[in-house]
Amino acid sequence: MCNNCKDSSCIAEILTVINILQCNAECTDNCLDTCDRGFLGNTVSTLGINTRPVMLYTCAGNGTPWSMPTTKENIDCSSVGTTCSSVFRVEKVDGECATFRVLAANTDPNTSTTIPYVATNSFFTMNLDCVCALKCLNDTTVEGV
C-alpha cells in the first residue's frame, strides 16, 4: 500500500469498465458523463471513438499527474526537455494492477484537432494501490491501438 491509500478497488473497477468499452468501442447504455459511462464518445451513436484517455494521480504525487516517457528509453520525466506524457490508455486490468499505453500529443496540424493523441509503443504496469485519483479526458480516436 502506498501512503495510506486504503482501497484501490474503485479505481480498478472504473479502469476495467473503460478497458471493456475500448475493446468493444460500442455500447447502448446511456449513463452520466462520468469515467464509467457505458459508451465512448458524446452519444451512443458516435463512430470511430476507441479510447477514453486517463490521467493518474499517485498517493505521493502532491497533485501532479503521473508521467511516463513516450519511448522505451530510460528517461527521467522530471528533466526539462524530455519527451514524456501524463495521458494514458488503459490496455489491461488484472486485479489491483493495470497496464497502460503512453499517449503522445498529436503534432500533425492536419489531424491534431480531431485526433489529439497518437499511440506510442511505451507501456507500463502500475499497482493501483498507489493511485488515489483518476481523471478521464474526452473520448477520442487513437490510431494504431
C-alpha positions as CSV (number, residue, x, y, z in Angstrom):
1,M,0.0,0.0,0.0
2,C,1.2,3.5,-0.7
3,N,0.8,6.5,1.5
4,N,-2.1,5.0,3.5
5,C,-4.4,4.6,0.4
6,K,-6.9,2.1,1.8
7,D,-8.8,0.7,-1.2
8,S,-8.0,0.8,-4.9
9,S,-10.9,-1.4,-5.9
10,C,-13.0,1.6,-7.1
11,I,-10.2,2.7,-9.4
12,A,-9.7,-0.9,-10.7
13,E,-13.4,-1.2,-11.4
14,I,-13.5,2.0,-13.4
15,L,-10.4,1.1,-15.3
16,T,-12.0,-2.3,-16.0
17,V,-15.1,-0.6,-17.4
18,I,-13.0,1.7,-19.6
19,N,-11.0,-1.3,-20.9
20,I,-14.1,-3.2,-21.8
21,L,-15.6,-0.2,-23.6
22,Q,-12.4,0.4,-25.5
23,C,-12.4,-3.3,-26.6
24,N,-16.0,-3.2,-27.7
25,A,-15.9,0.5,-28.8
26,E,-19.7,0.5,-28.9
27,C,-22.4,0.2,-26.2
28,T,-26.0,1.1,-26.0
29,D,-26.1,2.1,-22.3
30,N,-27.0,5.7,-21.6
31,C,-25.1,6.9,-18.5
32,L,-24.0,10.1,-16.9
33,D,-20.9,11.8,-18.4
34,T,-18.6,10.1,-15.9
35,C,-15.5,7.9,-16.2
36,D,-17.6,4.7,-16.2
37,R,-20.4,5.8,-18.5
38,G,-21.5,3.0,-20.7
39,F,-20.3,4.2,-24.1
40,L,-17.4,6.1,-25.7
41,G,-17.9,9.4,-27.4
42,N,-20.6,12.1,-26.9
43,T,-23.5,9.9,-27.7
44,V,-24.1,6.2,-28.1
45,S,-24.1,6.6,-31.9
46,T,-20.6,8.2,-32.0
47,L,-18.5,6.2,-34.5
48,G,-14.7,5.8,-34.6
49,I,-14.2,6.7,-31.0
50,N,-11.9,4.0,-29.4
51,T,-10.2,5.5,-26.4
52,R,-11.1,7.1,-23.1
53,P,-7.7,8.8,-22.2
54,V,-6.9,9.0,-18.5
55,M,-4.5,10.8,-16.2
56,L,-3.4,9.1,-13.0
57,Y,-2.6,10.8,-9.7
58,T,-0.5,8.8,-7.2
59,C,-0.8,8.9,-3.4
60,A,2.6,10.6,-3.0
61,G,2.4,12.8,-6.2
62,N,1.2,16.0,-4.4
63,G,-1.4,16.7,-7.1
64,T,1.0,16.3,-10.0
65,P,-0.2,13.7,-12.6
66,W,1.9,10.6,-13.1
67,S,4.2,11.0,-16.2
68,M,6.0,8.4,-18.3
69,P,8.3,8.5,-21.3
70,T,6.8,8.3,-24.7
71,T,9.6,5.9,-25.8
72,K,11.1,2.8,-24.3
73,E,14.2,4.7,-23.4
74,N,15.0,5.1,-19.7
75,I,14.2,8.8,-19.4
76,D,13.8,10.9,-16.3
77,C,10.5,12.7,-16.8
78,S,11.4,15.4,-14.2
79,S,14.2,16.7,-16.5
80,V,13.5,19.7,-18.8
81,G,13.2,18.8,-22.4
82,T,12.3,15.2,-22.0
83,T,9.6,13.6,-24.1
84,C,7.1,12.4,-21.5
85,S,3.3,12.3,-21.3
86,S,0.8,12.1,-18.5
87,V,-2.0,10.9,-20.8
88,F,-2.6,7.1,-21.0
89,R,-4.8,4.5,-22.5
90,V,-5.7,1.5,-20.2
91,E,-4.8,-1.7,-22.0
92,K,-5.4,-4.4,-19.3
93,V,-6.6,-4.6,-15.8
94,D,-5.6,-7.6,-13.7
95,G,-6.8,-7.4,-10.1
96,E,-5.1,-4.4,-8.5
97,C,-2.7,-3.9,-11.4
98,A,-3.3,-2.2,-14.7
99,T,-1.2,-1.9,-17.9
100,F,-1.3,1.4,-19.7
101,R,-0.1,2.7,-23.1
102,V,1.5,6.1,-23.0
103,L,-0.2,8.5,-25.5
104,A,1.7,11.4,-27.1
105,A,0.3,14.7,-28.2
106,N,-0.5,14.6,-32.0
107,T,1.8,17.2,-33.6
108,D,0.3,16.8,-37.1
109,P,-1.5,20.1,-37.8
110,N,-3.8,18.4,-40.3
111,T,-5.3,16.0,-37.7
112,S,-4.4,17.3,-34.3
113,T,-7.8,19.0,-33.8
114,T,-9.8,15.7,-34.4
115,I,-7.2,13.2,-33.1
116,P,-5.4,14.9,-30.2
117,Y,-3.2,11.9,-29.2
118,V,-1.2,9.2,-31.0
119,A,-0.4,5.8,-29.7
120,T,3.2,5.0,-28.6
121,N,4.9,1.7,-28.1
122,S,5.7,2.7,-24.5
123,F,3.7,0.7,-21.9
124,F,3.9,0.4,-18.1
125,T,2.1,-1.6,-15.4
126,M,1.1,0.2,-12.2
127,N,-0.1,-1.2,-8.9
128,L,-3.4,0.6,-8.4
129,D,-2.9,0.7,-4.6
130,C,-0.8,3.8,-5.2
131,V,-3.3,5.5,-7.5
132,C,-5.6,7.9,-5.5
133,A,-7.2,9.8,-8.3
134,L,-8.2,9.2,-11.9
135,K,-9.1,11.9,-14.4
136,C,-10.8,11.0,-17.6
137,L,-10.3,13.2,-20.6
138,N,-12.6,13.5,-23.6
139,D,-13.2,10.2,-25.5
140,T,-11.3,10.2,-28.8
141,T,-9.9,8.2,-31.6
142,V,-6.3,6.9,-31.3
143,E,-5.0,5.2,-34.4
144,G,-2.9,2.1,-34.1
145,V,-4.5,0.7,-30.9
